[in-house]
């Protein structure tokens, strides 16, 4: 395990650290940062990755022309195996307990609590300014140990003006300040976070999004955990719980988050595997975050990448129960761009971490294979396979003898359905959310929309790999969801 102030990493990574070690000084360069090119999505795929993809596609096409039946049978077996494994993994994750209930250690007194930096990167969020400031001001943490940095793009005058007006003359908000992010490229959330991190003074750092409603006790819960944890624990992830709303997209988005944060991540953590972080409510030891290069400004899912990079450097991540409420997207118009960015970033993360073929950590590859990999593959295949199943059913109704499902198809369908329903029920129970039978029956329609986003993500990966699809947020009403008793 790594010791405090050192990195437990392989020799080939040590050179990256010595050459590119981040500075702890607030004057460190916020634009370029210390991140090694080997860990940056800016470097693009490795030559061997490109050649492997082209060779595989060429060989597959050639085989399809020569042996079409054999290739189609092989593809059937491949996809059948992939979907069956994905379903069994989800079913198994639903059965993994979240952990033993052990008495929490005594909280440290205020005077000994570590100092905390809260960073929120914002762009075109003027109308949500009042809600965000109120939510952050509810955080229960000693003000003399807390700073809140609002990272605003320098040319986003409307948002800067909105926050400046709220903070002006408020003594109770003196721990909050605006950090202007200078113009530059790429214009992404991680670039803004890196700029603010260079000015952060806290021993611990947490990031939130514009629409977040964090549990007021979240900072204390995380700080207490860090105080009593070994030094190799670098990050704590809080569960994200979208506030329940009536639109179709919002309800299924909330259901998806319940499975991800209440089922999948706890299972990976319980098995000792690295997991992709969520886009907000990540609590870090600041010195470790700087040491590994902070966020990759060119990866549009910087959160997923960072969770795996911590594991590449020998650090671990954990989970806490105090949740963060947030507003879910309500329409396809807001959901598809967001999902496009997520899938594109997942592919970037896969490219980055699979090209580290020298001295790789098997646990990272296993974490990739159980989380990010299936997400990308499933998103690509949902709509075609749903259409195939519906078409087969319709044909069977009109011509019962024309097409028939094999026993293997029926088994896969039943196991997949049971796995999805079990994971959703488990996630809903743990998140204290309510999902109806109608929500469960309409899951395939929501899943199929992901294929549209996936195709858009593949196109953007070729044409605009570092473009950040902005998600618009509106003020919300609702109480902050509380963690489990």
Helices and strands as residue ranges (DSSP letters): H 11-20, G 37-39, G 41-43, H 47-66, H 68-95, G 110-112, E 116-122, G 126-128, H 129-137, G 143-145, E 146-153, H 157-167, G 171-173, E 176-181, H 189-197, E 204-208, E 213-214, H 218-228, E 233-242, H 248-259, I 260-264, H 265-270, E 282-285, H 286-291, H 302-312, E 316-326, H 332-354, H 362-370, H 372-398, H 407-431, H 437-441, H 443-463
